[in-house]
Structure formats: C-alpha cells, structure tokens
Amino acid sequence: MPAPPRIQVSDLTFTFPGYPTGVHSVTLDLPPRSRTLLIGANGSGKTTLLKLLSGTRLPPAGTIRICGIDPFQESLAGVTYLGLEWATNPIVRHDIEVMELLRSVGGNDYPERRDALVTMLDIDTNWRLHAVSDGERRRVQLAMGLLRPWTILFLDEITVDLDVLSRAEFLGWLKRETEERECTVVYATHILDNLAGWPSHLVHMSLGSVKQWGETERILPSYDGIVAQTGNSRLGEMAIGWLKEDVKKRGPRNHTYSSLT
C-alpha cells in the first residue's frame, strides 16, 4: 500500500553557485491531504523551495522526504510541479485543438477526469490555442497539467490569468480532490481572493527562511481584532502584516542580498 502523501523537510539549505543562500534551514512537516498556502514577498524563496520539493532542483541528501522516502534516492511517481516554465511552454500557442492537446497528455486514458476538468474550467473543446485569450489558454494548460491523477501537487503562481469565477471553481476542485482521495497540495500565490477556508496550513517565507508555519486555524484567530476594524479577511490581513514585517526587516533593496526564487 502506498505511503500517505506527507511532505517532510529537515534543515534544508540550498545555495546557488556564486549567489547567497536561496533557502536556509527550512524545516516543515505537511500532513497527508493538507492544502498549504505558501506566502512571501517576491524573492523570499518560495519558487526555490517548490522546485527543491518537486525535484526540479536537486537538494542535499536526506533533507526532503516525500511519502516517507527520499525521492532523489528512490523513484517516486505522482509528484507534479506546475510553475512559470510549464505555463510558458510554446506548444500551447500553436494552432492546435484543445482535444488534441488533451489526448497528447493521456486524455483518453482518464476520460472522466478529462471531462470533469473541461467542465470545471469552462473550456470550449472547439478552441484552437493560437486564437484564445491568455486566461482561456491557462485553463487548457491547467487541464493538461492536472489530467493524470497526482499524489502531491506543487503550484507556483499559475492562476494569475484566470478570472474570478474560474479561479474559484479551480480552488474548489483542488479542495475536493484532497477530501476525496489521498493527495496533498502546496500552493504559492500572491492572490488571496476566494481563499478563505481553503488552506489547512500556512507557511510564511522571508529572505529564504520559513518564518512561521502551522495549521491555519491556529494562526488566523490572532487577526480577528484587525479584521473587525478594516473589514478585510483574516487571511488578507495576515498576509499584509507578514509582508510589511518582511519589508521592514529587509530594509532598502540595495542593502540586502539578492535571493533567487
């Protein structure tokens, strides 16, 4: 029986040649079926961390365990990373029909899942990819990336082109996935609309380190008083507060190191 989709990180430090630390002393333990929201300013290390967790970059041995094993010592299927490089793949700008693209990534092997994604993302199967908007193209990309059932999903700012309704439907679908089967999601984004009630866990990254992490229900109640004054969501007030603290700690950009993400 496959091990539960748990993500464990132990004292992970990763540096780029010729640059200061990308991530430093990161320790996390994200349980199976969790939905983690990764929050941090530009340059905080979010993308670097996601690439290390997903295997896009090679981390130091023994610092990461996915589903109970070191994924870089043993083969591990079912880990999916969707980020900027994937979203800018030129294939989705060619004169190709939607169904042809979906067939190319296994659409005929998962017809029920394919049809559910097409419906959820409001995709017109008659679209030709060279003649659609960026938002419509992104919906097709998401259907392609999520077609094969994944065990652990890492998302890096891939909903920026979606309209409010499409994004809400997408987030709802991800939540149902974690409720109905053994899978785990980690999602980095600056867009917090429609996220109230979505994350089970929160991770705050700043200057390459994890400053705070834990269950959402443990972290958010401390912002109730602020919400009563501003009318904003607790999640929004928390993120604004975290980012203000980060900018204050960092100081002017020309006085701090450059962290690659």
ChimeraX attribute file (.defattr): number of C-alpha atoms within 10 A of each C-alpha:
attribute: neighborCount
match mode: 1-to-1
recipient: residues
	/A:1	3
	/A:2	7
	/A:3	11
	/A:4	16
	/A:5	22
	/A:6	21
	/A:7	22
	/A:8	19
	/A:9	17
	/A:10	14
	/A:11	15
	/A:12	20
	/A:13	18
	/A:14	21
	/A:15	15
	/A:16	11
	/A:17	7
	/A:18	6
	/A:19	11
	/A:20	14
	/A:21	19
	/A:22	23
	/A:23	28
	/A:24	17
	/A:25	14
	/A:26	18
	/A:27	16
	/A:28	17
	/A:29	13
	/A:30	24
	/A:31	18
	/A:32	19
	/A:33	22
	/A:34	23
	/A:35	24
	/A:36	24
	/A:37	24
	/A:38	24
	/A:39	26
	/A:40	25
	/A:41	19
	/A:42	15
	/A:43	18
	/A:44	24
	/A:45	24
	/A:46	29
	/A:47	23
	/A:48	20
	/A:49	26
	/A:50	24
	/A:51	19
	/A:52	18
	/A:53	24
	/A:54	20
	/A:55	16
	/A:56	12
	/A:57	13
	/A:58	12
	/A:59	18
	/A:60	13
	/A:61	12
	/A:62	15
	/A:63	18
	/A:64	25
	/A:65	18
	/A:66	22
	/A:67	20
	/A:68	14
	/A:69	17
	/A:70	16
	/A:71	19
	/A:72	17
	/A:73	9
	/A:74	8
	/A:75	8
	/A:76	13
	/A:77	10
	/A:78	12
	/A:79	20
	/A:80	19
	/A:81	21
	/A:82	21
	/A:83	18
	/A:84	13
	/A:85	8
	/A:86	13
	/A:87	18
	/A:88	12
	/A:89	10
	/A:90	9
	/A:91	11
	/A:92	19
	/A:93	15
	/A:94	11
	/A:95	12
	/A:96	16
	/A:97	16
	/A:98	22
	/A:99	18
	/A:100	12
	/A:101	18
	/A:102	20
	/A:103	15
	/A:104	10
	/A:105	16
	/A:106	14
	/A:107	20
	/A:108	13
	/A:109	12
	/A:110	14
	/A:111	13
	/A:112	12
	/A:113	17
	/A:114	22
	/A:115	15
	/A:116	14
	/A:117	21
	/A:118	22
	/A:119	13
	/A:120	18
	/A:121	23
	/A:122	15
	/A:123	17
	/A:124	14
	/A:125	14
	/A:126	10
	/A:127	17
	/A:128	18
	/A:129	20
	/A:130	15
	/A:131	13
	/A:132	12
	/A:133	10
	/A:134	15
	/A:135	15
	/A:136	20
	/A:137	22
	/A:138	21
	/A:139	24
	/A:140	25
	/A:141	22
	/A:142	19
	/A:143	24
	/A:144	21
	/A:145	19
	/A:146	18
	/A:147	23
	/A:148	17
	/A:149	16
	/A:150	18
	/A:151	23
	/A:152	25
	/A:153	23
	/A:154	20
	/A:155	20
	/A:156	22
	/A:157	16
	/A:158	19
	/A:159	22
	/A:160	15
	/A:161	16
	/A:162	18
	/A:163	11
	/A:164	13
	/A:165	12
	/A:166	18
	/A:167	20
	/A:168	17
	/A:169	16
	/A:170	19
	/A:171	17
	/A:172	15
	/A:173	16
	/A:174	18
	/A:175	20
	/A:176	11
	/A:177	17
	/A:178	18
	/A:179	13
	/A:180	9
	/A:181	11
	/A:182	18
	/A:183	24
	/A:184	27
	/A:185	26
	/A:186	23
	/A:187	21
	/A:188	20
	/A:189	17
	/A:190	16
	/A:191	12
	/A:192	13
	/A:193	12
	/A:194	15
	/A:195	16
	/A:196	11
	/A:197	10
	/A:198	15
	/A:199	21
	/A:200	19
	/A:201	20
	/A:202	24
	/A:203	23
	/A:204	21
	/A:205	25
	/A:206	26
	/A:207	26
	/A:208	25
	/A:209	21
	/A:210	22
	/A:211	14
	/A:212	13
	/A:213	21
	/A:214	16
	/A:215	16
	/A:216	19
	/A:217	13
	/A:218	12
	/A:219	16
	/A:220	15
	/A:221	12
	/A:222	12
	/A:223	16
	/A:224	13
	/A:225	10
	/A:226	14
	/A:227	16
	/A:228	11
	/A:229	8
	/A:230	10
	/A:231	9
	/A:232	12
	/A:233	20
	/A:234	21
	/A:235	22
	/A:236	17
	/A:237	18
	/A:238	21
	/A:239	18
	/A:240	13
	/A:241	12
	/A:242	19
	/A:243	19
	/A:244	13
	/A:245	12
	/A:246	19
	/A:247	14
	/A:248	9
	/A:249	12
	/A:250	15
	/A:251	10
	/A:252	9
	/A:253	9
	/A:254	8
	/A:255	8
	/A:256	11
	/A:257	13
	/A:258	15
	/A:259	20
	/A:260	20
	/A:261	16
